[in-house]
Amino acid sequence: MAELENIFTLLTTGFIIGLPSPPIPIALDLLPEMETNLILMLQRIETAHGPLSQLFSSFDVG
C-alpha cells in the first residue's frame, strides 16, 4: 500500500520536477487526500538539507 501512495504522490506532484501531471483542478482536489504524504516529503527535503547530511555527502561511501 505504501508503494501505491508513493506512486500516487509522484503522479499528482510530478509537475514540480517536470513530469507530466493530471490537470491542475484534479490535482488540487486530491491534495487533501495527500496531506500525510506531502508532510513526509517536506520532512525528507529538510533532512536532505541538514548539516549532517551535507557532511556525510562529502564522504566517499562507494
Gaussian input, Z-matrix of N, CA and C with variables (Angstrom, degrees):
# hf/3-21g

backbone

0 1
 N
 C     1     B1
 C     2     B2     1     A1
 N     3     B3     2     A2     1     D1
 C     4     B4     3     A3     2     D2
 C     5     B5     4     A4     3     D3
 N     6     B6     5     A5     4     D4
 C     7     B7     6     A6     5     D5
 C     8     B8     7     A7     6     D6
 N     9     B9     8     A8     7     D7
 C    10    B10     9     A9     8     D8
 C    11    B11    10    A10     9     D9
 N    12    B12    11    A11    10    D10
 C    13    B13    12    A12    11    D11
 C    14    B14    13    A13    12    D12
 N    15    B15    14    A14    13    D13
 C    16    B16    15    A15    14    D14
 C    17    B17    16    A16    15    D15
 N    18    B18    17    A17    16    D16
 C    19    B19    18    A18    17    D17
 C    20    B20    19    A19    18    D18
 N    21    B21    20    A20    19    D19
 C    22    B22    21    A21    20    D20
 C    23    B23    22    A22    21    D21
 N    24    B24    23    A23    22    D22
 C    25    B25    24    A24    23    D23
 C    26    B26    25    A25    24    D24
 N    27    B27    26    A26    25    D25
 C    28    B28    27    A27    26    D26
 C    29    B29    28    A28    27    D27
 N    30    B30    29    A29    28    D28
 C    31    B31    30    A30    29    D29
 C    32    B32    31    A31    30    D30
 N    33    B33    32    A32    31    D31
 C    34    B34    33    A33    32    D32
 C    35    B35    34    A34    33    D33
 N    36    B36    35    A35    34    D34
 C    37    B37    36    A36    35    D35
 C    38    B38    37    A37    36    D36
 N    39    B39    38    A38    37    D37
 C    40    B40    39    A39    38    D38
 C    41    B41    40    A40    39    D39
 N    42    B42    41    A41    40    D40
 C    43    B43    42    A42    41    D41
 C    44    B44    43    A43    42    D42
 N    45    B45    44    A44    43    D43
 C    46    B46    45    A45    44    D44
 C    47    B47    46    A46    45    D45
 N    48    B48    47    A47    46    D46
 C    49    B49    48    A48    47    D47
 C    50    B50    49    A49    48    D48
 N    51    B51    50    A50    49    D49
 C    52    B52    51    A51    50    D50
 C    53    B53    52    A52    51    D51
 N    54    B54    53    A53    52    D52
 C    55    B55    54    A54    53    D53
 C    56    B56    55    A55    54    D54
 N    57    B57    56    A56    55    D55
 C    58    B58    57    A57    56    D56
 C    59    B59    58    A58    57    D57
 N    60    B60    59    A59    58    D58
 C    61    B61    60    A60    59    D59
 C    62    B62    61    A61    60    D60
 N    63    B63    62    A62    61    D61
 C    64    B64    63    A63    62    D62
 C    65    B65    64    A64    63    D63
 N    66    B66    65    A65    64    D64
 C    67    B67    66    A66    65    D65
 C    68    B68    67    A67    66    D66
 N    69    B69    68    A68    67    D67
 C    70    B70    69    A69    68    D68
 C    71    B71    70    A70    69    D69
 N    72    B72    71    A71    70    D70
 C    73    B73    72    A72    71    D71
 C    74    B74    73    A73    72    D72
 N    75    B75    74    A74    73    D73
 C    76    B76    75    A75    74    D74
 C    77    B77    76    A76    75    D75
 N    78    B78    77    A77    76    D76
 C    79    B79    78    A78    77    D77
 C    80    B80    79    A79    78    D78
 N    81    B81    80    A80    79    D79
 C    82    B82    81    A81    80    D80
 C    83    B83    82    A82    81    D81
 N    84    B84    83    A83    82    D82
 C    85    B85    84    A84    83    D83
 C    86    B86    85    A85    84    D84
 N    87    B87    86    A86    85    D85
 C    88    B88    87    A87    86    D86
 C    89    B89    88    A88    87    D87
 N    90    B90    89    A89    88    D88
 C    91    B91    90    A90    89    D89
 C    92    B92    91    A91    90    D90
 N    93    B93    92    A92    91    D91
 C    94    B94    93    A93    92    D92
 C    95    B95    94    A94    93    D93
 N    96    B96    95    A95    94    D94
 C    97    B97    96    A96    95    D95
 C    98    B98    97    A97    96    D96
 N    99    B99    98    A98    97    D97
 C   100   B100    99    A99    98    D98
 C   101   B101   100   A100    99    D99
 N   102   B102   101   A101   100   D100
 C   103   B103   102   A102   101   D101
 C   104   B104   103   A103   102   D102
 N   105   B105   104   A104   103   D103
 C   106   B106   105   A105   104   D104
 C   107   B107   106   A106   105   D105
 N   108   B108   107   A107   106   D106
 C   109   B109   108   A108   107   D107
 C   110   B110   109   A109   108   D108
 N   111   B111   110   A110   109   D109
 C   112   B112   111   A111   110   D110
 C   113   B113   112   A112   111   D111
 N   114   B114   113   A113   112   D112
 C   115   B115   114   A114   113   D113
 C   116   B116   115   A115   114   D114
 N   117   B117   116   A116   115   D115
 C   118   B118   117   A117   116   D116
 C   119   B119   118   A118   117   D117
 N   120   B120   119   A119   118   D118
 C   121   B121   120   A120   119   D119
 C   122   B122   121   A121   120   D120
 N   123   B123   122   A122   121   D121
 C   124   B124   123   A123   122   D122
 C   125   B125   124   A124   123   D123
 N   126   B126   125   A125   124   D124
 C   127   B127   126   A126   125   D125
 C   128   B128   127   A127   126   D126
 N   129   B129   128   A128   127   D127
 C   130   B130   129   A129   128   D128
 C   131   B131   130   A130   129   D129
 N   132   B132   131   A131   130   D130
 C   133   B133   132   A132   131   D131
 C   134   B134   133   A133   132   D132
 N   135   B135   134   A134   133   D133
 C   136   B136   135   A135   134   D134
 C   137   B137   136   A136   135   D135
 N   138   B138   137   A137   136   D136
 C   139   B139   138   A138   137   D137
 C   140   B140   139   A139   138   D138
 N   141   B141   140   A140   139   D139
 C   142   B142   141   A141   140   D140
 C   143   B143   142   A142   141   D141
 N   144   B144   143   A143   142   D142
 C   145   B145   144   A144   143   D143
 C   146   B146   145   A145   144   D144
 N   147   B147   146   A146   145   D145
 C   148   B148   147   A147   146   D146
 C   149   B149   148   A148   147   D147
 N   150   B150   149   A149   148   D148
 C   151   B151   150   A150   149   D149
 C   152   B152   151   A151   150   D150
 N   153   B153   152   A152   151   D151
 C   154   B154   153   A153   152   D152
 C   155   B155   154   A154   153   D153
 N   156   B156   155   A155   154   D154
 C   157   B157   156   A156   155   D155
 C   158   B158   157   A157   156   D156
 N   159   B159   158   A158   157   D157
 C   160   B160   159   A159   158   D158
 C   161   B161   160   A160   159   D159
 N   162   B162   161   A161   160   D160
 C   163   B163   162   A162   161   D161
 C   164   B164   163   A163   162   D162
 N   165   B165   164   A164   163   D163
 C   166   B166   165   A165   164   D164
 C   167   B167   166   A166   165   D165
 N   168   B168   167   A167   166   D166
 C   169   B169   168   A168   167   D167
 C   170   B170   169   A169   168   D168
 N   171   B171   170   A170   169   D169
 C   172   B172   171   A171   170   D170
 C   173   B173   172   A172   171   D171
 N   174   B174   173   A173   172   D172
 C   175   B175   174   A174   173   D173
 C   176   B176   175   A175   174   D174
 N   177   B177   176   A176   175   D175
 C   178   B178   177   A177   176   D176
 C   179   B179   178   A178   177   D177
 N   180   B180   179   A179   178   D178
 C   181   B181   180   A180   179   D179
 C   182   B182   181   A181   180   D180
 N   183   B183   182   A182   181   D181
 C   184   B184   183   A183   182   D182
 C   185   B185   184   A184   183   D183

   B1=1.4506
   B2=1.5343
   B3=1.3175
   B4=1.4643
   B5=1.5248
   B6=1.3268
   B7=1.4653
   B8=1.5245
   B9=1.3202
   B10=1.4655
   B11=1.5190
   B12=1.3323
   B13=1.4604
   B14=1.5247
   B15=1.3358
   B16=1.4662
   B17=1.5250
   B18=1.3140
   B19=1.4662
   B20=1.5235
   B21=1.3193
   B22=1.4601
   B23=1.5283
   B24=1.3269
   B25=1.4587
   B26=1.5203
   B27=1.3077
   B28=1.4660
   B29=1.5265
   B30=1.3220
   B31=1.4625
   B32=1.5203
   B33=1.3309
   B34=1.4629
   B35=1.5198
   B36=1.3218
   B37=1.4670
   B38=1.5235
   B39=1.3126
   B40=1.4584
   B41=1.5137
   B42=1.3251
   B43=1.4600
   B44=1.5241
   B45=1.3330
   B46=1.4587
   B47=1.5264
   B48=1.3362
   B49=1.4654
   B50=1.5193
   B51=1.3252
   B52=1.4534
   B53=1.5127
   B54=1.3227
   B55=1.4609
   B56=1.5230
   B57=1.3145
   B58=1.4665
   B59=1.5237
   B60=1.3018
   B61=1.4618
   B62=1.5258
   B63=1.3223
   B64=1.4629
   B65=1.5308
   B66=1.3151
   B67=1.4684
   B68=1.5326
   B69=1.3193
   B70=1.4612
   B71=1.5339
   B72=1.3438
   B73=1.4769
   B74=1.5315
   B75=1.3245
   B76=1.4677
   B77=1.5269
   B78=1.3238
   B79=1.4641
   B80=1.5242
   B81=1.3341
   B82=1.4640
   B83=1.5237
   B84=1.3244
   B85=1.4656
   B86=1.5230
   B87=1.3276
   B88=1.4630
   B89=1.5258
   B90=1.3256
   B91=1.4598
   B92=1.5276
   B93=1.3324
   B94=1.4760
   B95=1.5253
   B96=1.3234
   B97=1.4630
   B98=1.5283
   B99=1.3268
   B100=1.4582
   B101=1.5165
   B102=1.3090
   B103=1.4622
   B104=1.5304
   B105=1.3194
   B106=1.4685
   B107=1.5262
   B108=1.3214
   B109=1.4673
   B110=1.5223
   B111=1.3312
   B112=1.4598
   B113=1.5233
   B114=1.3296
   B115=1.4634
   B116=1.5244
   B117=1.3234
   B118=1.4637
   B119=1.5258
   B120=1.3249
   B121=1.4567
   B122=1.5330
   B123=1.3398
   B124=1.4605
   B125=1.5245
   B126=1.3381
   B127=1.4640
   B128=1.5215
   B129=1.3151
   B130=1.4695
   B131=1.5202
   B132=1.3195
   B133=1.4648
   B134=1.5179
   B135=1.3427
   B136=1.4637
   B137=1.5227
   B138=1.3250
   B139=1.4631
   B140=1.5261
   B141=1.3103
   B142=1.4659
   B143=1.5226
   B144=1.3342
   B145=1.4590
   B146=1.5241
   B147=1.3320
   B148=1.4585
   B149=1.5142
   B150=1.3309
   B151=1.4685
   B152=1.5258
   B153=1.3327
   B154=1.4628
   B155=1.5213
   B156=1.3260
   B157=1.4642
   B158=1.5260
   B159=1.3171
   B160=1.4624
   B161=1.5269
   B162=1.3382
   B163=1.4582
   B164=1.5229
   B165=1.3341
   B166=1.4536
   B167=1.5243
   B168=1.3150
   B169=1.4607
   B170=1.5283
   B171=1.3253
   B172=1.4643
   B173=1.5247
   B174=1.3490
   B175=1.4665
   B176=1.5175
   B177=1.3223
   B178=1.4581
   B179=1.5229
   B180=1.3283
   B181=1.4578
   B182=1.5160
   B183=1.3118
   B184=1.4511
   B185=1.4563
   A1=111.46
   A2=115.82
   A3=119.29
   A4=110.87
   A5=116.71
   A6=119.99
   A7=110.88
   A8=117.58
   A9=120.71
   A10=111.14
   A11=117.07
   A12=119.99
   A13=110.67
   A14=117.17
   A15=119.93
   A16=111.34
   A17=116.92
   A18=120.83
   A19=110.22
   A20=116.73
   A21=121.73
   A22=110.16
   A23=116.82
   A24=120.76
   A25=110.77
   A26=116.99
   A27=120.51
   A28=111.20
   A29=117.06
   A30=120.08
   A31=112.16
   A32=117.04
   A33=118.96
   A34=113.62
   A35=118.31
   A36=120.05
   A37=112.22
   A38=117.81
   A39=121.81
   A40=114.03
   A41=117.66
   A42=120.30
   A43=111.00
   A44=117.50
   A45=120.93
   A46=110.38
   A47=116.87
   A48=120.45
   A49=112.32
   A50=117.11
   A51=120.59
   A52=115.82
   A53=118.54
   A54=120.52
   A55=110.14
   A56=117.77
   A57=119.09
   A58=109.77
   A59=115.97
   A60=119.57
   A61=110.27
   A62=115.89
   A63=118.70
   A64=109.41
   A65=117.65
   A66=119.38
   A67=110.73
   A68=115.51
   A69=121.76
   A70=112.84
   A71=120.61
   A72=118.34
   A73=112.90
   A74=116.98
   A75=119.87
   A76=109.74
   A77=116.97
   A78=120.13
   A79=110.82
   A80=117.32
   A81=120.15
   A82=111.63
   A83=117.26
   A84=119.99
   A85=111.48
   A86=116.89
   A87=120.99
   A88=113.44
   A89=118.43
   A90=120.70
   A91=114.05
   A92=120.42
   A93=118.28
   A94=112.87
   A95=117.34
   A96=120.60
   A97=111.59
   A98=116.76
   A99=121.49
   A100=113.02
   A101=117.92
   A102=120.73
   A103=112.34
   A104=117.49
   A105=119.58
   A106=111.46
   A107=117.56
   A108=120.23
   A109=111.52
   A110=116.85
   A111=119.91
   A112=111.21
   A113=116.95
   A114=120.26
   A115=109.78
   A116=116.88
   A117=121.28
   A118=111.29
   A119=117.18
   A120=121.25
   A121=110.50
   A122=117.40
   A123=120.56
   A124=111.33
   A125=117.49
   A126=120.18
   A127=110.90
   A128=117.23
   A129=120.40
   A130=111.16
   A131=116.79
   A132=120.18
   A133=110.04
   A134=117.09
   A135=120.61
   A136=110.78
   A137=116.95
   A138=120.96
   A139=110.46
   A140=116.76
   A141=120.47
   A142=111.93
   A143=116.97
   A144=120.42
   A145=112.24
   A146=117.63
   A147=121.78
   A148=111.72
   A149=117.10
   A150=120.15
   A151=113.30
   A152=118.08
   A153=119.78
   A154=111.71
   A155=116.67
   A156=118.47
   A157=110.76
   A158=117.19
   A159=119.44
   A160=110.84
   A161=116.52
   A162=120.12
   A163=110.99
   A164=117.57
   A165=120.88
   A166=112.46
   A167=117.65
   A168=118.94
   A169=111.54
   A170=117.24
   A171=119.53
   A172=112.34
   A173=117.86
   A174=120.99
   A175=110.16
   A176=115.26
   A177=120.50
   A178=108.80
   A179=116.16
   A180=121.04
   A181=110.76
   A182=117.95
   A183=121.92
   A184=111.85
   D1=-37.45
   D2=-179.52
   D3=-63.06
   D4=-37.15
   D5=179.23
   D6=-65.19
   D7=-38.03
   D8=176.42
   D9=-64.48
   D10=-37.84
   D11=177.47
   D12=-65.37
   D13=-38.41
   D14=177.44
   D15=-64.93
   D16=-41.97
   D17=177.89
   D18=-64.46
   D19=-42.26
   D20=178.60
   D21=-60.38
   D22=-43.93
   D23=178.91
   D24=-63.50
   D25=-42.90
   D26=179.19
   D27=-63.40
   D28=-40.11
   D29=179.84
   D30=-66.22
   D31=-37.65
   D32=-175.19
   D33=-89.12
   D34=-23.18
   D35=179.38
   D36=-115.84
   D37=11.59
   D38=-178.49
   D39=-64.00
   D40=-19.45
   D41=-179.90
   D42=-63.01
   D43=-21.57
   D44=179.93
   D45=-65.48
   D46=-34.13
   D47=-178.85
   D48=-107.35
   D49=10.22
   D50=173.66
   D51=96.35
   D52=8.92
   D53=176.83
   D54=-82.97
   D55=151.13
   D56=175.33
   D57=-61.26
   D58=145.12
   D59=-176.95
   D60=-133.79
   D61=164.76
   D62=175.09
   D63=-67.52
   D64=166.30
   D65=177.64
   D66=-54.63
   D67=143.80
   D68=-175.01
   D69=-55.29
   D70=-43.37
   D71=179.32
   D72=-59.24
   D73=-36.33
   D74=178.49
   D75=-69.35
   D76=-43.39
   D77=179.19
   D78=-62.13
   D79=-39.56
   D80=178.69
   D81=-67.45
   D82=-35.22
   D83=176.37
   D84=-66.10
   D85=-29.24
   D86=-178.19
   D87=-85.89
   D88=-12.68
   D89=-176.81
   D90=-56.97
   D91=-41.55
   D92=178.22
   D93=-59.48
   D94=-30.93
   D95=178.82
   D96=-72.19
   D97=-18.22
   D98=-174.23
   D99=-105.83
   D100=15.39
   D101=-174.20
   D102=-55.28
   D103=-48.34
   D104=-178.16
   D105=-66.60
   D106=-36.72
   D107=178.72
   D108=-66.31
   D109=-39.14
   D110=179.65
   D111=-68.37
   D112=-38.72
   D113=177.22
   D114=-62.71
   D115=-43.88
   D116=178.33
   D117=-62.72
   D118=-41.30
   D119=179.30
   D120=-62.99
   D121=-42.58
   D122=179.34
   D123=-66.81
   D124=-36.40
   D125=176.73
   D126=-65.04
   D127=-38.91
   D128=178.11
   D129=-65.86
   D130=-37.21
   D131=178.08
   D132=-65.76
   D133=-42.94
   D134=178.62
   D135=-63.29
   D136=-39.76
   D137=178.82
   D138=-65.97
   D139=-38.28
   D140=-178.67
   D141=-65.64
   D142=-26.00
   D143=-179.22
   D144=-101.18
   D145=9.74
   D146=179.03
   D147=-70.85
   D148=159.20
   D149=-177.73
   D150=-62.47
   D151=-38.66
   D152=179.73
   D153=-67.65
   D154=-38.44
   D155=179.95
   D156=-66.99
   D157=-34.36
   D158=176.61
   D159=-68.08
   D160=-36.97
   D161=178.02
   D162=-66.05
   D163=-46.90
   D164=-178.92
   D165=-68.52
   D166=-27.05
   D167=179.41
   D168=-71.20
   D169=-17.69
   D170=178.61
   D171=-82.63
   D172=-14.06
   D173=178.00
   D174=-82.33
   D175=146.75
   D176=176.55
   D177=-86.69
   D178=105.44
   D179=-177.21
   D180=-89.93
   D181=-31.31
   D182=-173.71
   D183=-81.80

